[in-house]
Amino acid sequence: MQIKHAKSSAIVTVASAGFASGADQESKMPKMKTKSGAKKRFKVTGSGKVLYQQSRKRHGMIKRTKKQIRQLRGTNVLFKTDGDNVKKYFLPNG
């Protein structure tokens, strides 16, 4: 689109906003979907680490010692390689 100013004889060319050449962009289709089971089990921190809830706390608490129950509270951080795999395959947007 060309715009001609009334006071000056200069012609200014304005590029259309929002349209980029398709040659330099990769195709993003089909979109990667987050696995619904993974989003319930893992959380990605701000620094990129992956947190998970500890297992063995659903039932059978009577036979576990108080120390075991106490130590299984809260979340843990996955090892770096496992966390990278979880983020790559199961949480692409997370």
Steps between C-alpha positions, in 0.01 A plus 500: 500500500635842410417821679562840345526794738337826393780730621791299367543316178661197674326165465508277807457125462327328793520123540181318592503401865444137594611345174845346481649307216421131535840388370689570824250341741470130577166326497363471853223258409389268638536654843664300777246422771588464866432148630209529741649242738828688516345835584335337802825342622776752426561871551774703333661763723613843387858379472397207279515218754224239503326424831308180574294369791653213693345156463392238759258729685160384371420207727665259746611770740453270800785272399737789427712648773445856620841589357405372154173694500676815615775475237252443216333840548524773240658499158837406356699622200553259211853430383603738223491246215161364607366852535626591153321197353176585682513858372583395145247218449222559752501873584602681179320818608595480868 
